[in-house]
Amino acid sequence: MAIKNWFARRNADNALETRASIENPTVPVSAENFLTFFGVQTANLPAVTIDRALTVPAVLAAVAFMSRTLAALPRHAYRDTKTGAKRVSGRLETVVNKAPNEAMGSFAFWQWFWQQVFTGGRGLAYIERTPQGIDSLWPMDPSKTVIKRSGMRVVYQFGARDYDAADVIDVPFMLHSDGLKHYGPINQAAKAIQLAIAMNDYGSNFFAGGGVPPLSLEGPLPAGAEAMRRAQADIKRSVDAAKNANEPVFPIPAGYKLSPVGLDPAKGQMIEARRFQVEEIARSWQLPPVFLQDLTRATFTNAEQQDLHLVKHLIGQWAKALEDEMNLKFFGRDSNGRWIEHALDGILRGDFVSRMNGYGVAIQNAIRTPDEIRALENLPAMGGEADKLHIQGATVPLGSQNVSQVAPTPANDNNNDEAEAA
């Protein structure tokens, strides 16, 4: 029995030695094994939730900028008439552009809607209908909604009720291959956001500690765990006392040395790394970095071009996604000449010079009437000539230009004959 126990202990020791050796070719050297061999555990990066991600300034700026910009866009319902497109008034205009429901204004509702798209990855809203038509839009919390397929129909389970897809406005950030589940920008950019959070935490801890990095004690170490804890506490008190007294030097016992552990922020290129994380987060939302307040490479010219890029390749695309969804769910596949459209020129409302120049070109080229321009500026209509199209020239109403015709000179044949006779 003793021999059996001895062999068992020996086999166990050999097994331990085999696991501890990275030179043994029979043991796979994975990243986990390698780090564990040197006593290093896997990186303890913080878990990324929507609330935690929004503590990163770049993420907060991306979500706030996109949701507010899209919420501020005017959107109107139109229908075809014999004289062209005409804006629809009444309840539909109220729901689309003024107040989607009795509890929320247009900006608040659509800002909430787009926040869901640019955080969790999906915006949902329920369409309330009455016999007279569409009455309201109500928010549906995507985190509490189960989307499933029943045969060929898509059903949205919210609370204790199932909603048909025809009654739900659904704008996903990006869909899975099954057409039901979705990808969210925060979840997909989790690694970049984790790194940004870790650098934020390190920077705050570093400066909260008075700029003193973690230290290691070199020299004859005391025996015993309790003695080691006392020595550690003594060093900490010395460092804290020096910081509180604004003293640059504090004494330590002879024969000992304190050395910083790791790299200081400057050598670790912390500033450059944090700036790069802003660029990474901007890529995740496809935003030009200038809209996250990163003006590192901005000039007057390229900042203006990024503004055009924003409207053409980002805001316009998301506006189209919502327009298609609302047109399909509001009016069906056969819309009968009705549609909803964003007024993208609403983005220029804050730029007075560009707005006035654009209005001038529109009036002088018979694109808009002066009264239409006044309506865009919330000014009362003037009527009369202001309700007609004008064209450049003397800027007069279209069709009333003075066409001067030169009368032909009468022939003086008789006079010529008389002159020749004379």
C-alpha contacts under 8 A as a table, 3 or more apart, distances in Angstrom:
res1	aa1	res2	aa2	distance
1	M	4	K	5.02
1	M	5	N	6.19
2	A	5	N	5.06
2	A	6	W	6.10
3	I	6	W	4.94
3	I	7	F	6.21
4	K	7	F	5.25
4	K	8	A	6.20
5	N	8	A	5.00
5	N	9	R	6.18
6	W	9	R	5.17
6	W	10	R	6.13
7	F	10	R	4.96
7	F	11	N	6.03
8	A	11	N	5.18
8	A	12	A	6.16
9	R	12	A	5.03
9	R	13	D	6.15
10	R	13	D	5.06
10	R	14	N	6.14
11	N	14	N	5.06
11	N	15	A	6.09
12	A	15	A	5.00
12	A	16	L	6.27
13	D	16	L	5.04
13	D	17	E	6.17
14	N	17	E	4.95
14	N	18	T	6.06
15	A	18	T	5.04
15	A	19	R	6.24
16	L	19	R	5.16
16	L	20	A	6.16
17	E	20	A	5.05
17	E	21	S	6.18
18	T	21	S	5.37
18	T	24	N	6.92
18	T	27	V	7.54
19	R	22	I	7.73
19	R	27	V	7.12
20	A	37	F	6.46
21	S	24	N	5.88
22	I	25	P	7.72
22	I	27	V	7.07
22	I	29	V	6.69
22	I	34	F	7.58
22	I	37	F	7.91
24	N	27	V	5.74
25	P	28	P	7.17
28	P	33	N	7.86
29	V	32	E	7.94
29	V	33	N	5.79
29	V	34	F	6.00
30	S	33	N	5.20
30	S	34	F	6.10
31	A	34	F	5.14
31	A	35	L	6.11
32	E	35	L	5.32
32	E	36	T	5.98
32	E	41	Q	7.76
32	E	42	T	7.07
33	N	36	T	5.11
33	N	37	F	5.99
34	F	37	F	5.18
34	F	38	F	6.72
35	L	38	F	5.41
35	L	39	G	6.27
35	L	40	V	4.85
35	L	41	Q	6.14
35	L	42	T	7.23
36	T	39	G	4.81
36	T	40	V	5.30
36	T	41	Q	5.95
37	F	40	V	7.43
41	Q	44	N	7.97
45	L	194	Q	6.24
45	L	195	L	7.49
45	L	198	A	6.66
46	P	194	Q	6.12
46	P	197	I	7.33
46	P	198	A	7.04
47	A	194	Q	7.18
48	V	52	R	5.94
48	V	53	A	5.98
48	V	186	I	8.00
48	V	187	N	7.62
48	V	190	A	6.13
48	V	193	I	7.29
48	V	194	Q	6.45
49	T	52	R	5.08
49	T	53	A	5.87
49	T	186	I	7.89
49	T	187	N	7.98
50	I	53	A	5.09
50	I	54	L	6.23
50	I	119	T	6.42
50	I	120	G	7.13
50	I	186	I	6.84
51	D	54	L	5.32
51	D	55	T	6.97
52	R	55	T	5.45
52	R	56	V	7.65
53	A	56	V	5.69
53	A	59	V	6.59
53	A	60	L	7.77
53	A	186	I	7.17
53	A	193	I	6.50
53	A	197	I	7.69
54	L	57	P	6.98
54	L	59	V	5.68
54	L	60	L	4.87
55	T	59	V	7.63
55	T	60	L	6.85
55	T	197	I	7.86
56	V	59	V	5.45
56	V	60	L	6.25
56	V	193	I	7.48
56	V	196	A	6.84
56	V	197	I	6.41
56	V	200	N	7.86
57	P	60	L	5.07
57	P	61	A	6.00
58	A	61	A	5.06
58	A	62	A	6.15
58	A	278	V	5.78
58	A	281	I	6.70
58	A	282	A	7.66
58	A	292	L	6.14
59	V	62	A	5.12
59	V	63	V	6.23
59	V	281	I	6.62
60	L	63	V	5.39
60	L	64	A	5.96
61	A	64	A	5.18
61	A	65	F	5.77
61	A	292	L	5.82
62	A	65	F	5.29
62	A	66	M	6.11
62	A	282	A	7.15
62	A	285	W	6.96
62	A	287	L	7.51
62	A	291	F	7.75
62	A	292	L	6.38
63	V	66	M	5.44
63	V	67	S	5.99
63	V	115	Q	6.32
63	V	118	F	5.78
63	V	119	T	6.98
64	A	67	S	5.36
64	A	68	R	5.89
64	A	115	Q	7.43
65	F	68	R	5.40
65	F	69	T	5.93
65	F	291	F	7.62
66	M	69	T	5.26
66	M	70	L	6.19
66	M	114	W	7.57
66	M	118	F	7.76
66	M	315	I	7.98
67	S	70	L	5.44
67	S	71	A	6.00
67	S	110	W	7.59
67	S	111	Q	5.04
67	S	112	W	7.51
67	S	113	F	7.87
67	S	114	W	4.87
67	S	115	Q	5.50
67	S	118	F	7.59
68	R	71	A	4.98
68	R	72	A	6.02
68	R	107	F	7.87
68	R	111	Q	5.60
69	T	72	A	5.26
69	T	73	L	6.67
69	T	347	I	7.71
70	L	73	L	5.41
70	L	110	W	7.58
70	L	111	Q	7.40
70	L	114	W	7.47
70	L	315	I	6.93
70	L	319	A	7.25
71	A	106	S	7.52
71	A	107	F	5.19
71	A	108	A	7.64
71	A	109	F	7.94
71	A	110	W	4.92
71	A	111	Q	5.04
71	A	114	W	7.58
72	A	107	F	6.17
72	A	346	G	7.84
72	A	347	I	7.86
73	L	342	H	6.52
73	L	343	A	6.47
73	L	344	L	6.53
73	L	346	G	5.73
73	L	347	I	6.66
74	P	97	N	6.45
74	P	342	H	5.75
74	P	343	A	5.41
74	P	344	L	7.56
74	P	346	G	6.33
75	R	96	V	6.53
75	R	97	N	5.51
75	R	340	I	6.89
75	R	341	E	5.56
75	R	342	H	4.13
75	R	343	A	5.88
76	H	87	R	6.87
76	H	88	V	7.58
76	H	93	E	6.31
76	H	96	V	6.38
76	H	97	N	6.14
76	H	340	I	5.59
76	H	341	E	5.70
76	H	342	H	6.47
76	H	343	A	7.72
77	A	87	R	5.83
77	A	88	V	5.40
77	A	89	S	7.89
77	A	92	L	7.13
77	A	93	E	6.17
77	A	96	V	7.20
77	A	338	R	7.21
77	A	339	W	5.68
77	A	340	I	4.31
77	A	341	E	6.55
78	Y	85	A	6.23
78	Y	86	K	5.41
78	Y	87	R	4.35
78	Y	88	V	5.22
78	Y	338	R	5.60
78	Y	339	W	5.37
78	Y	340	I	6.12
78	Y	341	E	7.75
79	R	85	A	5.62
79	R	86	K	5.51
79	R	87	R	6.49
79	R	88	V	6.59
79	R	337	G	5.37
79	R	338	R	4.25
79	R	339	W	6.43
80	D	84	G	5.73
80	D	85	A	4.67
80	D	86	K	6.36
80	D	337	G	5.19
80	D	338	R	6.59
81	T	84	G	5.02
81	T	85	A	5.90
81	T	86	K	6.70
88	V	92	L	7.20
88	V	93	E	6.28
89	S	92	L	6.58
89	S	93	E	5.13
89	S	94	T	7.66
90	G	93	E	5.65
90	G	94	T	6.46
91	R	94	T	4.95
91	R	95	V	6.18
91	R	134	I	7.50
91	R	135	D	6.73
92	L	95	V	5.18
92	L	96	V	6.10
92	L	134	I	6.58
92	L	135	D	7.45
93	E	96	V	5.16
93	E	97	N	5.75
93	E	98	K	6.99
94	T	97	N	5.60
94	T	98	K	4.69
94	T	99	A	5.58
94	T	100	P	6.77
95	V	98	K	6.08
95	V	99	A	5.29
95	V	100	P	4.04
95	V	101	N	6.77
95	V	134	I	7.94
95	V	135	D	7.05
95	V	136	S	5.92
95	V	137	L	6.97
96	V	99	A	7.18
96	V	100	P	6.20
96	V	106	S	7.70
97	N	100	P	7.42
97	N	106	S	6.00
98	K	105	G	6.33
98	K	106	S	5.07
99	A	102	E	6.85
99	A	104	M	6.13
99	A	105	G	4.38
99	A	106	S	4.70
100	P	104	M	6.69
100	P	105	G	6.61
100	P	106	S	6.03
100	P	109	F	7.14
100	P	136	S	5.34
100	P	137	L	5.03
100	P	138	W	7.32
101	N	104	M	5.74
101	N	105	G	7.35
101	N	135	D	7.87
101	N	136	S	4.88
101	N	137	L	5.72
101	N	138	W	6.59
102	E	105	G	7.91
102	E	136	S	7.87
104	M	108	A	6.20
104	M	109	F	5.85
105	G	108	A	5.49
105	G	109	F	6.11
106	S	109	F	5.31
106	S	110	W	6.13
107	F	110	W	5.41
107	F	111	Q	5.85
108	A	111	Q	5.23
108	A	112	W	6.20
109	F	112	W	5.28
109	F	113	F	6.22
109	F	139	P	7.67
110	W	113	F	4.79
110	W	114	W	6.08
111	Q	114	W	5.32
111	Q	115	Q	6.06
112	W	115	Q	5.09
112	W	116	Q	6.56
113	F	116	Q	5.49
113	F	117	V	6.80
113	F	123	G	5.21
113	F	124	L	6.94
113	F	125	A	7.75
113	F	139	P	7.38
114	W	117	V	4.93
114	W	118	F	6.24
114	W	123	G	6.31
115	Q	118	F	5.23
115	Q	119	T	6.02
115	Q	123	G	7.79
116	Q	119	T	5.33
116	Q	120	G	5.55
116	Q	121	G	6.13
116	Q	122	R	5.54
116	Q	123	G	5.15
116	Q	142	P	7.46
117	V	120	G	6.06
117	V	121	G	4.25
117	V	122	R	4.19
117	V	123	G	4.95
117	V	171	V	7.11
117	V	172	P	6.28
117	V	173	F	5.72
117	V	184	G	7.49
118	F	121	G	5.57
118	F	122	R	7.53
118	F	173	F	7.02
118	F	184	G	7.15
118	F	185	P	6.30
118	F	186	I	7.73
118	F	285	W	7.74
119	T	184	G	6.36
119	T	185	P	6.17
119	T	186	I	5.68
120	G	142	P	8.00
120	G	183	Y	7.92
120	G	184	G	4.89
120	G	185	P	6.95
120	G	186	I	6.67
120	G	187	N	7.48
121	G	172	P	5.78
121	G	173	F	4.78
121	G	174	M	7.17
121	G	182	H	6.64
121	G	183	Y	5.86
121	G	184	G	3.68
121	G	185	P	6.17
121	G	186	I	7.93
122	R	142	P	6.54
122	R	170	D	7.16
122	R	171	V	5.78
122	R	172	P	4.21
122	R	173	F	5.84
122	R	182	H	7.27
122	R	184	G	7.33
123	G	140	M	7.98
123	G	142	P	6.72
123	G	169	I	7.74
123	G	170	D	5.81
123	G	171	V	5.21
123	G	172	P	6.29
124	L	139	P	6.41
124	L	140	M	5.31
124	L	141	D	7.02
124	L	142	P	6.35
124	L	168	V	6.63
124	L	169	I	5.50
124	L	170	D	4.82
124	L	171	V	6.74
125	A	137	L	6.15
125	A	138	W	5.34
125	A	139	P	4.53
125	A	140	M	5.20
125	A	168	V	5.56
125	A	169	I	5.00
125	A	170	D	6.86
126	Y	137	L	5.58
126	Y	138	W	5.03
126	Y	139	P	6.33
126	Y	140	M	6.57
126	Y	167	D	5.93
126	Y	168	V	4.61
126	Y	169	I	6.33
127	I	134	I	7.09
127	I	135	D	7.74
127	I	136	S	6.12
127	I	137	L	4.87
127	I	138	W	6.64
127	I	167	D	5.11
127	I	168	V	5.87
127	I	169	I	7.25
128	E	134	I	6.19
128	E	135	D	5.63
128	E	136	S	5.11
128	E	137	L	6.10
128	E	138	W	7.50
128	E	167	D	7.55
129	R	132	Q	7.79
129	R	133	G	5.61
129	R	134	I	4.48
129	R	135	D	5.31
129	R	136	S	7.13
130	T	133	G	5.20
130	T	134	I	6.21
130	T	135	D	6.19
132	Q	135	D	7.99
134	I	330	F	7.42
140	M	144	K	7.97
140	M	145	T	7.34
140	M	158	F	7.48
141	D	144	K	5.49
141	D	145	T	6.41
142	P	145	T	5.03
142	P	146	V	7.98
144	K	158	F	6.47
144	K	159	G	7.51
145	T	156	Y	6.46
145	T	157	Q	5.56
145	T	158	F	4.76
145	T	159	G	7.52
146	V	156	Y	5.81
146	V	157	Q	4.96
146	V	158	F	6.62
147	I	154	V	7.12
147	I	155	V	5.90
147	I	156	Y	4.69
147	I	157	Q	6.25
147	I	180	L	6.41
147	I	181	K	7.60
148	K	154	V	5.89
148	K	155	V	5.45
148	K	156	Y	6.57
148	K	157	Q	7.77
148	K	180	L	6.90
149	R	152	M	6.64
149	R	153	R	5.69
149	R	154	V	4.52
149	R	155	V	5.95
149	R	180	L	7.95
150	S	153	R	5.18
150	S	154	V	6.14
150	S	155	V	6.77
153	R	164	D	7.76
153	R	165	A	7.46
154	V	164	D	6.67
154	V	165	A	5.57
155	V	162	D	6.27
155	V	163	Y	5.72
155	V	164	D	5.03
155	V	165	A	5.73
156	Y	162	D	5.55
156	Y	163	Y	4.98
156	Y	164	D	6.40
156	Y	165	A	6.78
156	Y	168	V	7.92
157	Q	160	A	7.18
157	Q	161	R	5.85
157	Q	162	D	4.41
157	Q	163	Y	6.24
158	F	161	R	5.69
158	F	162	D	6.32
158	F	163	Y	7.49
163	Y	167	D	6.62
163	Y	168	V	7.20
164	D	167	D	5.58
164	D	168	V	6.98
165	A	168	V	5.29
165	A	169	I	7.93
166	A	329	K	5.39
167	D	329	K	6.47
168	V	329	K	7.28
169	I	325	E	6.19
169	I	326	M	6.53
169	I	329	K	6.95
170	D	325	E	6.94
171	V	321	A	6.91
171	V	322	L	6.61
171	V	325	E	7.36
172	P	175	L	6.41
172	P	182	H	6.47
172	P	183	Y	7.89
173	F	182	H	7.05
173	F	183	Y	6.46
173	F	184	G	6.18
173	F	185	P	7.36
174	M	182	H	5.58
174	M	183	Y	5.22
174	M	184	G	7.11
175	L	178	D	7.75
175	L	179	G	5.75
175	L	180	L	6.79
175	L	181	K	6.06
175	L	182	H	4.26
175	L	183	Y	6.05
176	H	179	G	5.55
176	H	180	L	6.61
176	H	181	K	5.36
176	H	182	H	5.22
176	H	183	Y	6.77
177	S	180	L	7.92
178	D	181	K	6.84
179	G	182	H	7.81
183	Y	187	N	7.31
183	Y	188	Q	6.97
184	G	187	N	5.36
184	G	188	Q	6.14
185	P	188	Q	5.13
185	P	189	A	5.95
185	P	284	S	6.42
185	P	285	W	6.92
186	I	189	A	5.18
186	I	190	A	5.82
186	I	193	I	7.77
187	N	190	A	5.06
188	Q	191	K	7.92
189	A	192	A	5.53
189	A	193	I	6.19
189	A	281	I	7.30
189	A	284	S	6.39
190	A	193	I	5.03
190	A	194	Q	5.87
191	K	194	Q	4.97
191	K	195	L	6.32
192	A	195	L	5.26
192	A	196	A	6.36
192	A	277	Q	6.62
192	A	280	E	6.75
192	A	281	I	7.00
193	I	196	A	4.99
193	I	197	I	6.12
193	I	277	Q	7.80
193	I	281	I	7.40
194	Q	197	I	5.11
194	Q	198	A	6.07
195	L	198	A	5.03
195	L	199	M	6.18
195	L	277	Q	7.79
196	A	199	M	5.20
196	A	200	N	6.15
196	A	274	R	6.68
196	A	277	Q	6.26
197	I	200	N	4.99
197	I	201	D	6.11
198	A	201	D	5.10
198	A	202	Y	6.05
199	M	202	Y	5.00
199	M	203	G	5.98
199	M	270	M	7.65
199	M	274	R	7.22
200	N	203	G	5.21
200	N	204	S	6.16
201	D	204	S	5.20
201	D	205	N	6.06
202	Y	205	N	5.16
202	Y	206	F	5.87
203	G	206	F	5.04
203	G	207	F	6.22
204	S	207	F	5.43
204	S	208	A	5.84
205	N	208	A	4.93
205	N	209	G	6.05
206	F	209	G	5.28
206	F	210	G	6.78
206	F	211	G	5.19
206	F	212	V	6.60
206	F	213	P	6.50
207	F	210	G	5.01
207	F	211	G	4.69
207	F	212	V	7.69
208	A	211	G	7.11
209	G	212	V	5.82
209	G	213	P	7.81
210	G	243	K	6.80
213	P	260	P	5.97
213	P	261	V	6.89
213	P	264	D	7.18
214	P	260	P	5.74
214	P	261	V	5.38
214	P	262	G	7.74
215	L	258	L	6.06
215	L	259	S	5.40
215	L	260	P	4.43
215	L	261	V	5.42
216	S	258	L	5.59
216	S	259	S	5.26
216	S	260	P	6.25
216	S	261	V	6.34
217	L	256	Y	6.90
217	L	257	K	5.85
217	L	258	L	4.87
217	L	259	S	6.69
218	E	221	L	7.67
218	E	256	Y	5.54
218	E	257	K	4.99
218	E	258	L	6.23
218	E	259	S	7.55
219	G	255	G	6.03
219	G	256	Y	4.63
219	G	257	K	6.52
220	P	255	G	7.60
220	P	256	Y	7.31
221	L	228	M	7.32
222	P	227	A	5.82
222	P	228	M	5.77
222	P	231	A	7.75
223	A	227	A	6.32
223	A	228	M	6.97
224	G	227	A	5.44
224	G	228	M	6.32
225	A	228	M	5.08
225	A	229	R	6.27
226	E	229	R	5.13
226	E	230	R	6.34
227	A	230	R	5.09
227	A	231	A	6.25
228	M	231	A	5.12
228	M	232	Q	6.18
229	R	232	Q	5.04
229	R	233	A	6.13
230	R	233	A	5.04
230	R	234	D	6.13
231	A	234	D	5.07
231	A	235	I	6.32
232	Q	235	I	5.26
232	Q	236	K	6.24
233	A	236	K	5.06
233	A	237	R	6.17
234	D	237	R	5.17
234	D	238	S	6.28
235	I	238	S	5.06
235	I	239	V	6.24
235	I	252	I	7.65
236	K	239	V	5.14
236	K	240	D	6.07
237	R	240	D	5.08
237	R	241	A	5.90
238	S	241	A	5.10
238	S	242	A	6.19
238	S	250	F	6.52
238	S	251	P	7.61
239	V	242	A	5.18
239	V	243	K	6.27
239	V	250	F	6.97
240	D	243	K	5.08
240	D	244	N	6.06
241	A	244	N	5.15
241	A	245	A	6.04
242	A	245	A	5.19
242	A	246	N	5.91
242	A	247	E	4.85
242	A	248	P	6.70
242	A	249	V	6.84
242	A	250	F	5.95
243	K	246	N	5.01
243	K	247	E	6.25
243	K	248	P	7.68
244	N	247	E	7.71
247	E	250	F	7.19
252	I	256	Y	6.89
252	I	257	K	7.69
253	P	256	Y	5.98
260	P	263	L	7.84
263	L	266	A	7.98
263	L	267	K	6.00
263	L	268	G	5.78
264	D	267	K	5.53
264	D	268	G	6.11
265	P	268	G	4.96
265	P	269	Q	6.12
265	P	270	M	5.11
265	P	271	I	7.70
266	A	269	Q	5.11
266	A	270	M	6.11
266	A	271	I	7.43
267	K	270	M	7.67
269	Q	272	E	5.34
269	Q	273	A	6.03
270	M	273	A	4.98
270	M	274	R	6.05
271	I	274	R	5.25
271	I	275	R	6.25
272	E	275	R	5.12
272	E	276	F	6.16
273	A	276	F	5.03
273	A	277	Q	6.31
274	R	277	Q	5.07
274	R	278	V	6.64
275	R	278	V	5.21
275	R	279	E	6.77
276	F	279	E	5.07
276	F	280	E	6.28
277	Q	280	E	4.86
277	Q	281	I	6.08
278	V	281	I	5.20
278	V	282	A	6.09
278	V	289	P	7.39
278	V	292	L	7.58
278	V	294	D	7.52
279	E	282	A	4.99
279	E	283	R	6.27
279	E	289	P	6.17
280	E	283	R	5.16
280	E	284	S	6.50
281	I	284	S	5.06
281	I	285	W	6.75
282	A	285	W	5.45
282	A	286	Q	5.80
282	A	287	L	4.98
282	A	288	P	6.47
282	A	289	P	5.73
282	A	292	L	7.25
283	R	286	Q	4.56
283	R	287	L	6.19
283	R	288	P	7.79
284	S	287	L	7.77
286	Q	314	L	7.39
287	L	291	F	6.86
287	L	292	L	7.91
287	L	310	L	7.21
287	L	314	L	7.69
288	P	291	F	5.97
288	P	292	L	7.65
288	P	306	Q	6.23
288	P	309	H	7.99
288	P	310	L	7.26
289	P	292	L	5.25
289	P	293	Q	6.83
289	P	294	D	5.40
289	P	295	L	7.40
290	V	293	Q	5.14
290	V	294	D	4.92
290	V	295	L	5.45
290	V	298	A	6.90
290	V	303	A	6.91
290	V	306	Q	7.66
291	F	294	D	7.10
294	D	297	R	7.91
294	D	298	A	7.93
295	L	298	A	4.77
295	L	299	T	7.98
298	A	302	N	6.27
298	A	303	A	5.73
299	T	302	N	5.45
299	T	303	A	5.80
300	F	303	A	5.45
300	F	304	E	6.38
301	T	304	E	5.34
301	T	305	Q	6.46
302	N	305	Q	4.85
302	N	306	Q	6.08
303	A	306	Q	5.03
303	A	307	D	6.35
304	E	307	D	5.04
304	E	308	L	6.65
305	Q	308	L	5.10
305	Q	309	H	6.16
306	Q	309	H	4.74
306	Q	310	L	6.04
307	D	310	L	5.12
307	D	311	V	6.72
308	L	311	V	5.39
308	L	312	K	6.17
309	H	312	K	5.24
309	H	313	H	5.56
309	H	314	L	7.30
310	L	313	H	5.72
310	L	314	L	5.21
310	L	315	I	6.06
311	V	314	L	5.81
311	V	315	I	4.90
311	V	316	G	5.48
311	V	344	L	7.80
312	K	315	I	6.75
312	K	316	G	5.50
312	K	317	Q	7.50
313	H	316	G	6.26
313	H	317	Q	6.26
314	L	317	Q	5.23
314	L	318	W	6.42
315	I	318	W	5.35
315	I	319	A	6.04
316	G	319	A	5.08
316	G	320	K	6.13
316	G	344	L	7.41
317	Q	320	K	5.10
317	Q	321	A	6.32
318	W	321	A	4.95
318	W	322	L	6.43
319	A	322	L	5.32
319	A	323	E	6.13
319	A	342	H	6.61
320	K	323	E	4.94
320	K	324	D	6.07
321	A	324	D	5.41
321	A	325	E	6.37
322	L	325	E	5.14
322	L	326	M	6.08
323	E	326	M	5.22
323	E	327	N	5.94
323	E	340	I	5.97
323	E	341	E	6.01
323	E	342	H	7.48
324	D	327	N	5.18
324	D	328	L	6.10
325	E	328	L	5.30
325	E	329	K	6.10
326	M	329	K	5.20
326	M	330	F	5.54
326	M	331	F	7.92
326	M	340	I	7.11
327	N	330	F	5.31
327	N	331	F	5.60
327	N	332	G	6.89
327	N	335	S	7.36
327	N	339	W	5.67
327	N	340	I	6.12
328	L	331	F	5.66
328	L	332	G	4.65
328	L	333	R	5.78
328	L	335	S	7.69
329	K	332	G	5.65
331	F	334	D	6.95
331	F	335	S	4.81
331	F	336	N	7.71
331	F	338	R	7.15
331	F	339	W	7.63
332	G	335	S	5.56
335	S	338	R	5.42
335	S	339	W	7.02
343	A	346	G	5.72
344	L	347	I	5.92
345	D	348	L	5.57
345	D	349	R	7.42
346	G	349	R	5.37
347	I	350	G	7.34
348	L	351	D	5.26
348	L	352	F	7.77
348	L	354	S	7.26
348	L	355	R	6.43
349	R	352	F	6.85
349	R	355	R	6.85
351	D	354	S	5.63
351	D	355	R	6.12
352	F	355	R	5.09
352	F	356	M	6.11
353	V	356	M	5.27
353	V	357	N	6.14
354	S	357	N	5.15
354	S	358	G	6.05
355	R	358	G	5.17
355	R	359	Y	6.18
356	M	359	Y	5.04
356	M	360	G	6.15
357	N	360	G	5.10
357	N	361	V	6.37
358	G	361	V	5.24
358	G	362	A	6.20
359	Y	362	A	5.06
359	Y	363	I	6.23
359	Y	373	I	6.67
360	G	363	I	5.30
360	G	364	Q	6.12
361	V	364	Q	5.24
361	V	365	N	6.07
362	A	365	N	5.48
362	A	366	A	6.34
362	A	367	I	4.84
362	A	368	R	5.41
363	I	366	A	5.40
363	I	367	I	5.97
363	I	368	R	5.27
363	I	369	T	5.92
363	I	370	P	6.48
363	I	389	L	7.12
363	I	390	H	6.00
363	I	391	I	6.93
364	Q	367	I	7.69
364	Q	390	H	5.88
364	Q	391	I	4.64
364	Q	392	Q	4.71
364	Q	395	T	6.42
365	N	390	H	6.83
365	N	391	I	4.91
365	N	392	Q	6.12
366	A	369	T	7.10
366	A	389	L	4.96
366	A	390	H	4.92
366	A	391	I	5.05
366	A	398	L	7.49
367	I	389	L	7.12
368	R	372	E	6.15
368	R	373	I	6.88
368	R	389	L	6.36
369	T	372	E	5.20
369	T	373	I	6.54
369	T	386	A	6.36
369	T	387	D	5.67
369	T	388	K	5.55
369	T	389	L	4.91
369	T	390	H	6.91
370	P	373	I	5.09
370	P	374	R	6.19
370	P	386	A	5.07
370	P	387	D	6.45
370	P	388	K	7.58
370	P	389	L	7.79
371	D	374	R	4.89
371	D	375	A	6.14
371	D	380	P	7.84
371	D	381	A	5.15
371	D	382	M	6.43
371	D	383	G	7.07
371	D	386	A	5.47
371	D	387	D	5.46
372	E	375	A	5.05
372	E	376	L	6.45
372	E	381	A	7.94
372	E	387	D	7.69
373	I	376	L	5.11
373	I	377	E	6.54
374	R	377	E	5.06
374	R	378	N	6.15
374	R	379	L	4.86
374	R	380	P	6.57
374	R	381	A	6.51
375	A	378	N	4.83
375	A	379	L	5.46
375	A	380	P	6.67
375	A	381	A	6.92
376	L	379	L	7.52
381	A	386	A	7.80
382	M	386	A	5.97
382	M	387	D	7.47
383	G	386	A	5.33
383	G	387	D	5.25
384	G	387	D	5.71
384	G	388	K	7.49
385	E	388	K	5.48
385	E	397	P	6.74
386	A	389	L	7.90
388	K	397	P	6.09
388	K	398	L	7.19
389	L	397	P	5.86
389	L	398	L	5.58
390	H	395	T	5.87
390	H	396	V	5.49
390	H	397	P	4.49
390	H	398	L	4.94
391	I	394	A	8.00
391	I	395	T	5.40
391	I	396	V	6.38
391	I	397	P	6.87
391	I	398	L	5.99
392	Q	395	T	4.81
392	Q	396	V	7.48
393	G	396	V	7.16
396	V	400	S	6.97
396	V	401	Q	6.95
397	P	400	S	5.86
397	P	401	Q	7.62
398	L	401	Q	7.14
412	N	415	N	5.38
412	N	416	N	6.30
413	D	416	N	5.05
413	D	417	D	6.15
414	N	417	D	5.03
414	N	418	E	6.15
415	N	418	E	5.02
415	N	419	A	6.08
416	N	419	A	5.05
416	N	420	E	6.12
417	D	420	E	5.10
417	D	421	A	6.18
418	E	421	A	5.02
418	E	422	A	6.16
419	A	422	A	5.11
